[in-house]
């Protein structure tokens, strides 16, 4: 304690002596320069002359502060020099914080505290000089738990940035999306924000010499973000040439970045790798840097990531447009949309390929199609009906075009005297869908075709109808595939016939009618001139079947005979179906289209699973 008191008195004496010296110096030499980013620091003799004065003043302040500190601890023991220094440092920090709070209050502050993980202004952690509040900031929103409402939150659509009618250079915007890429080098950071998988915009941040410490912290925060994280970016649009982004004429000068949801550092696969075409991957195999090939199983096991790939996202958007155009076309032609049961008593249409289940102690199955109920709707005087709904097929087919669950686009209509009336309605519908996709989905089709090249399918103004007998002649003359006779077409025969029809008629969409009766379901109306054939048809696109239809038997006696001839057991579902015919049934026909197969063939994809959000096949029931 004695030595400590001596040390304090020596400090005070030295400070007094030096204080007299400073009072004798000219006032102009004591004026400390105001340092700012726009005014360079003093150099040479002037700076050297002022350095001792600043040191002396600091020493005097420390001595005065030491006088006010306690010299013993709570047990009455003298405090060590290190303990006194710690107490002094803690007091200085507390005083500095109080000073900052007072200054903020004087400026009319009182805003909310920075979010967790935010880059905030103020003195550095090393106790360095304090910076003014920077005009930009980074923050982590944490978990958004609906703790507050933000009526003013109205993010701009990335697709509208820099286009006529949308925000342009000079406008302040907020966008929310995924961080597609982040590049940082030294004093800059470049972020690419992706919204809706198809649209991207670049956001930039550069080191600001006026805020060196905060700039460094901001750059560090931005460069540490992981790809695929969800972020909000706020800033001013400025002209730029960014060829790698969809919005290639503007970029965002960052003022605020908010992390909404962080992605894990390691993705199952890179979006960039999954977005390459097969041709590009194949071409790289003979180079010194072959590109990775992302397998189908890996993609489907992580489908939520796979669907962020621009082409895959666009496929599902095209699929949604097909449904909308299907509804639009049939609605304009006087059809009513219906919803039919998917739990059916017994075995649905009598086939073996059904998913069976227990329905409160009685056997039931998942509907193979809405066929029976569509016809009952006609018996109920709904003249024209359609449905968009799930279809279940327990077929153990592991091919590129089969699924165990898919979406059915079904239609049924009463007819006058000939099933060609149904074919004409269907053809008009397909023309409407094809034309609508090309005009309404141009960006989506461009994204898909960049990875999976294709052209718009060709179809004639009027239906192209090939009769079964003509198809057999074409196959026989070609010789590549034998004619099917009275059996159904094989896959190879379908594809070859599609090539022959395309060469002869110049179309990719055609109707093949008068199918052999043996290859059709029991409810198919036989041909009036030959019972070996039927009033039925399939529709083919690019050489593969997308639709099956027919005129239906509407006489109950004829229907019962057909059921017996096929050896189908009459269960609860079929008995009510037959009963619906007994009270007057108009002649009618219809068709069922597989939505995923239609999209798969229209876009010329390599596998129907790409057209299903979460596909179901014999080997996959998750995710």
KEMARMI-59256 format. One line per 4 residues: their letters; for each residue x, y, z of C-alpha. Coordinates in steps of 0.1 Angstrom, whole numbers. Each point is the difference from the previous one (the first is absolute). Last residue first. Layout:
A) X/Y/Z; ...
***
This chain:
XXXX) -400/-379/-500; -7/-28/-3; -20/-29/-16; 26/-11/-25
XXXX) 8/-34/-15; -33/-9/-17; -4/37/-11; -12/31/17
XXXX) 14/34/-11; 3/30/23; -6/31/-22; -6/-21/-31
XXXX) 11/11/-35; 36/-10/6; -13/-34/9; -12/-4/-36
XXXX) 36/-6/-11; 22/13/-29; -19/32/-6; -14/9/-34
XXXX) -19/30/13; -33/-11/-14; 9/-36/8; 5/5/37
XXXX) -28/25/3; -25/-24/-15; 14/-29/20; -4/20/32
XXXX) -36/10/-8; -11/-35/-10; -31/5/-22; -33/-18/3
XXXX) -26/1/-27; -37/3/-7; -31/-15/-15; -38/3/2
XXXX) -33/-14/-12; -26/12/24; -9/-22/30; -36/-8/10
XXXX) -10/-14/33; 18/-34/-2; 35/14/-6; 5/11/36
XXXX) -6/-36/11; 31/-11/-19; 22/24/19; -17/-10/33
XXXX) 9/-37/-7; 35/9/-12; 10/17/33; -16/-27/22
XXXX) 17/-29/-19; -7/-15/-33; 29/-24/-7; 17/7/-34
XXXX) 2/-30/-24; 4/22/-30; -30/-16/-17; -20/4/32
XXXX) 7/38/1; -9/3/-37; -33/-18/5; -9/22/30
XXXX) 8/31/-21; -22/-12/-29; -29/-4/24; 7/34/17
XXXX) 1/20/-33; 24/29/2; 32/-17/-12; 26/27/-1
XXXX) 15/18/-30; 37/0/4; 31/15/15; 36/-4/9
XXXX) 25/28/3; 38/7/1; 13/-29/-21; 35/3/-15
XXXX) 12/8/-35; 7/37/5; -35/4/14; -25/-28/-5
XXXX) -38/1/7; -17/-34/4; -33/-9/-15; -32/-20/5
XXXX) -31/-9/-19; 11/-36/0; 13/-28/-22; -6/-38/0
XXXX) -37/8/0; 2/11/-36; -23/25/-18; -16/17/31
XXXX) 33/2/19; -3/-11/36; -8/26/27; 26/-1/28
XXXX) -13/-7/36; 19/-34/2; 34/16/-4; 20/-1/-32
XXXX) 27/-23/-16; -25/-27/-10; -22/25/-18; 29/7/-24
XXXX) 5/38/-3; -21/18/-25; 19/33/5; 35/14/-1
XXXX) -1/38/6; 29/22/-8; 25/25/15; 35/3/-14
XXXX) -11/11/-34; 15/1/-36; -26/-25/-14; 23/-26/-16
XXXX) 33/5/19; -17/7/33; -23/-30/-5; 30/-23/-7
XXXX) 19/13/30; -30/-5/22; -4/-35/-14; 36/-8/10
XXXX) -6/13/35; -32/-18/6; 14/-33/-15; 29/2/24
XXXX) -22/6/30; -22/-30/-10; -34/6/-16; -30/-19/12
XXXX) -10/-33/-16; -24/-6/-29; 28/0/-26; 31/18/15
XXXX) 17/7/-33; 37/-11/0; 26/28/7; 28/11/-23
XXXX) -18/-12/-31; -11/34/-13; -28/-15/-22; -13/-21/29
XXXX) 1/29/24; -19/23/-24; -25/-27/-8; -7/-7/37
XXXX) -5/37/6; -25/2/-28; -21/-28/15; 0/17/34
XXXX) -13/32/-14; 22/31/0; -18/33/10; 18/34/-3
XXXX) -25/24/16; -4/33/-19; 24/29/2; 29/-24/0
XXXX) 24/-6/29; 38/5/3; 16/-2/34; 18/32/11
XXXX) 37/-7/-1; 23/-17/24; 33/3/18; 1/-11/37
XXXX) 24/24/19; -6/32/-19; -34/-14/-10; -12/1/35
XXXX) 10/36/7; -13/12/-33; -33/-18/6; -3/18/34
XXXX) 7/34/-16; -25/-6/-28; -28/-13/22; -29/20/-12
XXXX) 5/0/-38; 15/-35/-5; -21/-16/27; -32/15/-14
XXXX) 6/-13/-35; 5/-35/12; -29/0/25; -25/15/-25
XXXX) 11/-24/-27; -5/-28/25; -35/11/8; -10/4/-36
XXXX) 12/-36/-6; -20/-13/30; -32/17/-11; 4/-14/-35
XXXX) 7/-35/13; -31/1/21; -22/9/-30; 18/-28/-19
XXXX) -18/-23/25; -31/1/-23; -37/5/3; -7/29/23
XXXX) 24/-1/29; -1/2/38; 32/11/15; 28/-13/22
XXXX) 33/15/10; 30/-10/20; 33/16/7; 16/-25/24
XXXX) 28/9/24; 25/-28/7; 6/-28/25; 17/-33/-8
XXXX) 21/16/-27; 10/-12/-34; 20/18/-28; 37/-7/7
XXXX) -8/-36/9; -2/-19/32; -34/-15/-5; -14/-19/30
XXXX) -35/14/-7; -20/9/31; -17/29/-17; -14/29/19
XXXX) -16/32/-16; 0/34/16; -23/28/-12; -10/25/-27
XXXX) -35/-7/-10; -23/6/-30; -37/1/-8; -24/5/-29
XXXX) -37/-7/1; -4/-1/37; -33/-18/-3; 5/-24/29
XXXX) 6/-29/-24; 29/22/-14; 13/3/36; -3/-38/3
XXXX) 24/-2/-29; 25/22/17; -4/-22/31; 9/-32/-17
XXXX) 31/15/-17; 14/20/29; 32/-21/-3; 19/-28/17
XXXX) -18/10/32; 17/-11/32; -14/-32/13; -26/-13/24
XXXX) -7/-31/20; -24/2/30; 9/2/37; 1/37/4
XXXX) 13/6/-35; 30/-23/-3; 25/6/-28; 9/-12/-35
XXXX) 22/17/-24; -12/-11/-35; 17/-17/-29; -22/-31/0
XXXX) -27/16/-21; -38/0/7; -7/36/-6; 2/10/37
XXXX) 9/-31/20; -26/-2/28; -13/33/13; 18/32/-13
XXXX) 21/25/19; 9/27/-25; -34/15/-2; -9/25/-28
XXXX) 5/38/-4; -18/18/-28; 9/28/-24; -29/9/-24
XXXX) 6/2/-38; -16/25/-23; 27/4/-27; 16/30/17
XXXX) 3/-21/32; 17/-27/-20; 27/24/-13; 5/19/32
XXXX) 2/-31/22; 26/-16/-23; 18/34/-2; 2/2/38
XXXX) 12/-36/3; 26/5/-27; 11/31/18; 7/-19/31
XXXX) 22/-24/-19; 19/29/-16; 7/12/35; 11/-35/10
XXXX) 24/-1/-29; 13/35/8; 11/-11/35; 19/-29/-15
XXXX) 16/23/-27; 11/26/25; 15/-24/26; -18/8/32
XXXX) -20/-32/-4; 31/-21/6; 3/15/35; -35/-10/11
XXXX) 5/-33/-19; 29/-11/22; -6/-38/-3; -13/7/-35
XXXX) 33/17/-11; 22/-26/16; -21/-28/-17; 2/18/-34
XXXX) 37/3/-1; 19/33/0; 28/-2/-26; 31/19/11
XXXX) 19/19/-27; 32/-14/-14; 31/22/4; 29/-15/-20
XXXX) -23/-3/-30; -17/-31/-16; -28/-1/25; -8/37/-5
XXXX) -20/-6/-32; -23/-24/18; -8/25/27; -8/27/-25
XXXX) -22/-23/-21; -18/-12/31; -10/36/8; 13/17/31
XXXX) -24/12/27; 9/-26/26; 37/11/0; -10/37/6
XXXX) -24/-10/28; 29/-17/18; -8/-33/16; -11/-12/34
XXXX) 9/35/13; 28/6/25; -1/33/20; -35/-6/13
XXXX) -23/28/-12; -7/30/22; -36/14/3; -10/37/-1
XXXX) 35/16/-1; -7/38/-4; 22/21/-23; -3/38/0
XXXX) 14/28/-22; 12/-21/-29; 4/16/-34; -24/-22/-20
XXXX) 8/-9/-36; -15/10/-33; 0/-9/-37; 5/-38/1
XXXX) -31/-9/20; 2/-37/-10; 35/-1/15; 34/-11/-15
XXXX) 1/28/-25; 2/27/28; 3/33/-18; -7/27/26
XXXX) -24/29/6; -8/7/37; -28/-12/22; 2/12/36
XXXX) 0/-23/30; -17/-27/20; 9/-36/-1; -20/-26/19
XXXX) 16/-35/2; -9/-37/-1; 31/-21/0; 7/-20/-31
XXXX) 37/8/1; 15/6/34; 6/35/14; 36/5/12
XXXX) 8/25/-27; -28/23/10; 9/1/37; 37/5/-7
XXXX) -8/28/-25; -22/17/26; 27/-3/27; 27/15/-22
XXXX) -23/28/-10; -8/6/36; 37/4/8; 9/21/-30
XXXX) -30/24/1; 9/30/-20; 22/-22/-23; -31/-19/-11
XXXX) 7/-36/-11; -23/-11/-28; -34/-17/0; -18/-15/-30
XXXX) -34/-17/-8; -5/-20/-32; -35/-10/-12; -14/-34/-8
XXXX) -33/-13/-14; -9/-37/-7; 2/-19/33; -29/21/14
XXXX) 23/26/12; 38/-2/-2; 23/25/16; 36/3/-13
XXXX) 24/16/25; 32/18/-8; 23/11/28; 28/25/-2
XXXX) 31/12/19; 21/-31/-1; -18/-26/-22; -35/-12/7
XXXX) -22/-20/-21; -34/-13/11; -22/-22/-22; -37/-10/-2
XXXX) -10/17/33; -36/-8/0; -27/27/-1; -14/32/14
XXXX) 2/33/-17; -3/35/14; 3/30/-24; 10/36/0
XXXX) -2/15/-35; 29/18/-17; 2/-23/-29; -33/-17/-8
XXXX) -30/-16/19; -25/-16/-24; -21/14/-29; 27/-7/-26
XXXX) 25/-25/14; 28/8/24; -13/-21/29; -33/-17/-9
XXXX) 12/-36/2; 14/7/34; -35/7/13; 3/28/25
XXXX) -4/-7/37; -30/17/17; 6/2/38; -19/31/11
XXXX) -27/-20/18; 28/-16/21; -17/-20/28; 18/-10/31
XXXX) 8/-32/20; -9/-22/-30; 26/-25/10; 28/9/-24
XXXX) 30/-19/13; 32/20/0; -3/33/-19; 37/2/-5
XXXX) 12/35/-8; 23/18/-24; 3/38/-1; 3/30/-23
XXXX) 1/38/6; 29/-3/24; -4/16/35; 30/22/7
XXXX) 32/-18/10; 16/-2/34; 38/-1/4; 14/-34/12
XXXX) -11/-19/31; 11/-33/-15; -36/-11/-2; -6/29/-24
XXXX) -17/32/10; -35/5/-14; -20/-13/-29; -20/-33/-1
XXXX) 3/-31/-22; -29/-21/11; 2/-35/15; -32/3/20
XXXX) -21/30/-12; 11/35/8; -19/18/27; -32/18/-9
XXXX) 1/37/-5; 2/24/29; 20/28/-17; -9/37/0
XXXX) 37/11/-6; 4/9/37; -11/-35/10; 27/-14/-23
XXXX) 26/23/16; -11/-10/35; 3/-37/-9; 34/5/-15
XXXX) 12/18/32; -13/-27/22; 18/-26/-21; 33/20/3
XXXX) -4/3/37; -6/-37/4; 31/-8/-21; 21/24/21
XXXX) -12/-15/32; 8/-35/-11; 35/11/-11; 7/16/34
XXXX) -12/-30/19; 22/-22/-22; 30/23/6; -5/-1/38
XXXX) -1/-38/-1; 32/-1/-20; 17/23/25; -10/-22/29
XXXX) -28/10/24; 8/2/37; -19/-25/22; -30/13/20
XXXX) -21/-31/-7; -22/19/-25; 30/11/-19; 23/29/8
XXXX) 11/31/-19; -34/12/-12; 1/21/-32; -4/38/1
XXXX) 37/8/1; 5/-24/-28; -22/21/-22; 21/31/5
XXXX) 31/-20/-8; -15/-14/-32; -11/34/-11; 35/14/6
XXXX) 15/-29/-20; -24/6/-29; 9/37/0; 37/-8/-1
XXXX) -4/-25/-28; -20/26/-21; 27/26/7; 27/-24/-10
XXXX) -17/-7/-34; -6/37/-8; 36/8/-9; 4/-32/-22
XXXX) -31/9/-19; 13/35/-8; 35/-13/-7; -9/-23/-28
XXXX) -35/-11/-9; -35/11/8; -29/-23/-10; -18/7/-33
XXXX) -34/18/0; -29/-16/-19; -2/-32/22; 1/21/31
XXXX) 25/13/25; -6/32/19; 34/14/10; 8/5/37
XXXX) 4/36/10; 29/1/25; 25/17/-23; -24/29/-6
XXXX) -2/7/37; 38/7/2; 17/-21/26; 3/13/36
XXXX) -31/-19/11; 15/-32/-14; 31/4/20; -20/7/32
XXXX) -20/-32/-6; 33/-20/-5; 10/9/35; -34/-8/15
XXXX) -1/-33/-19; 34/-11/13; -11/8/36; -33/-20/-4
XXXX) 18/-30/-14; 25/0/28; -28/2/25; -17/-30/-15
XXXX) 32/-21/1; 6/10/36; -35/-11/9; 5/-34/-16
XXX) 33/-4/17; -16/5/34; -29/-23/-8
***
